[in-house]
Amino acid sequence: MDVVFLDIHMAGLTGLDIARLLAGFARPPLIVFVTAHEGFAVQAFDLKAVDYVLKPVRPERLAEAVRRACEQLGRSEEAAAPAAAAEVPVAGAAVAPRRPVTEVTVADRASDQIAVELGGVTRFVAIADISYVEAQGDYARLHTDEGSHLVRIPVSTLEERWAARGFVRIHRRHLVALARIDELRLEAGTTSVRVGAAELQVSRRHARELRDLLMRQATG
């Protein structure tokens, strides 16, 4: 059993309960939630869900969830090999501790901040404090030095909004602040970048453009 699709509200145990039980397996399957309830996305991703698809489900959206699951299965198989290092942030370095997560809604305050809302309280996060953005289903996770914030907004929208602020797309899953890239790695035909303690893969289609941008930044 490689992938399990769950709803949130089910007969008997909830989908979250089942995901917790499956997590105890020696080789737990990947989890994809398909539900009409958007308020449980934080708990779902805390349980390492691959995707969180909202109903009514569009065929192309479901196909994207399946593609992500297949992609992660492929990465898991590579990580199991002795030479694999895709899941290690930096060779010889410790993995960064799990950061606190906040479910948020998005609104812009001026052009240099993004508003995040939790429990009726709105706080403002400086865009300059965001190191990179990670696509998670219909949501995006904003990573800062202080923690991460889950927002229901497509990464493609943030890419358009923040291009002038130095954010570049390096992969279908990641948008990175160019100034926050500490290291560019070329190894065994693959390209990756180190952003703090995280190592992020760069897709082939974005690799050349990213190298050019980093070279211009270094010589500018």
N, C-alpha and C positions, 0 to 999 in steps of 0.2 A: 504494500500500500504506500504509494508515493505522495499523493495529494488528496486532501479531504476538503470538500466544500460544505460550509455550515451556515445556517441562519443564526440570528441571535436568539429569537424566541422559538423554541421547539417543544414538542411534547416531552414531558419529563425534565431532563437536564437542559440547561440553556446551552447555546453554542459555545459560550465562553467556558462553561463547566467542562464540556467535552474537550475543548482545546487544552485545558489544564491537565485533564487525564491523559490525553495523547502525548503531552510534553514529557510525561514520565516514562514513555516507552524507550527501550534501548536505542531504537532508530525511529524517532517520531516522524510522522509524515508532515509535509508542508500543509499549512492551513490557509484557505481562502474563504473569507466571509462574504456571503451574498445576502443582503438584508435591506429592509426599508428603514432601518433605524440608524441614523447617522451619529447618534450620541454615544455610541460605544466604540468608536474608532480608536480612541486612546488605549482602552483596555485590550482591544484586539491586537494592536501593534506592539503593546507591551508583552503579549504572548507570542511575539515573533510571527504574526500573520504575514503572509506574502502579499496579500492584497485585501482590499475592503471595497467591494462593489455594491453600489446602491441600486435598489429597485426603483422604478422599472428598469430591467437590465437591457441594455442595447447589445446586439450581437457582437459589434466590434469591441465593446468594452469587456465583454466576457472573454473574447478571443485574446485581448491584451492581458487579462488576468492569467489565462492559461499559458501565454508566452512567458510571462514573468516567472511562473512556477517552473516551467521547463528550463528557463535560464538559471534559476537558483539551484535546481537539481544538478545542472551541469557544473555549476561552481562548487557544489558540495562534493561531487565526485572528484574534482580536481584537488580540492582541499584535503581529501583523504589520501592522496598520493604523497609520498615522502618529499618530493621536490616542490610541492605546491606551496605558494606563499601569498596567494591572493587575499586571504583573510587576515594576514598579519599586518598591522598598521605600519610598522617599521622594523626592519630586520634587527633582532636583538633588543627591541624595545618592548615595554609592557603595554598591554592593551588598555586604552583609556577606560576608567570606570564608567558605569552606566549613569547617565545624567538624568536629572528630573525632567518629566514631561508635562506639558501643559496643553490642554485642548483650548484652541483659540478660534476666534473669528477674525476676519481681516478687514481693515479699513486703513486708509493712509492718512497720516497727519503731517501736513506739509509734504516736502519731497524727501526728507532725510530720515523719516521714522515710519514705523509700521505699528499700528495699534493692535494689541492682543487683549482679549477679554476673557475673564474667568470669574464665574460666580458674581456677575454684575459689576466687577471691578475692572477698569480699563487701565492698562499701563502701556507705555510706549517704548519700543525697542529700536535703538538706532540701527539703521541699515548697515552702517559702518562696522557694527559689532557682529554682523553675521558672517561667518566664515564660508559656509556652503549650504546649499539647499538640496534636500534629498526627496525625490518623488516617491510617494507611497499611496498607490491607488489614486483615488480622486483627491488626495490630500498632498501637501508638501510639508516636510519637516525642516524648520529653520534651525541651524546649528550655530550656537554662539559659545564663547568661553564659559558662560555661566550655566548653560543648559540647552534644551531644545524645545521648540514650540511647534505643535501640529496645527496647520492651517488648511482650511478647505478652499484651496485655490490651485489651479494647475501650474506646474513649474514653467510651462511655456509662457504663461502670462507674466510671471515674475521675470523671466528671461527678457521679455520685451520692455518691461518697466525699468529694470535695473541695468540694462546694457550700458547706459551712459555712466553708471557708477562702477564700472569695471567688473561686472559679473559676466562670466563666459560659460557657455554650455560645453561640457567635456564628455558627456555621456547622456543617453536618454534618461538616466536616473539622477544625474547630478548637474547642478549649476554652482560654480565656484567663484568666489571673489579673487580676482587675479592677484591682488596685493597680499592675500593670505597664503599663497602657494609657497611653501618652504623648499620644495625639492621636486625636480622632474626626473623620473626614472625611465630608462629604456632598457628592457631586459627580456631576452628570449623572444623578441619580436613584438612585445607588448609595451604599452606606455602607461605610466601611472604617475600620480602626483601625491606628495605628502602635504597635508593641511593640518598642522598641529600634530596630534597623535594618530590621525586617520590617514589611511592610504586609499586613494580613490582611483579606479580604473578610468582610462581615457580611451574612448572608442577610436577606431581607425579613421573614421570620417572627420573627427575633430582634432586628431593628433598634430597634423602639420600646422593648422591654424594656431593651435595653442602654443606650439614651439615658437612660431613667428612672433606671437604677441609677447611671450616671455623674453625673447631676444630683444625686441624693441624696447620693452620696459627696462631691461638691464643696461642697454646702451643709451637710453634716452636721458 
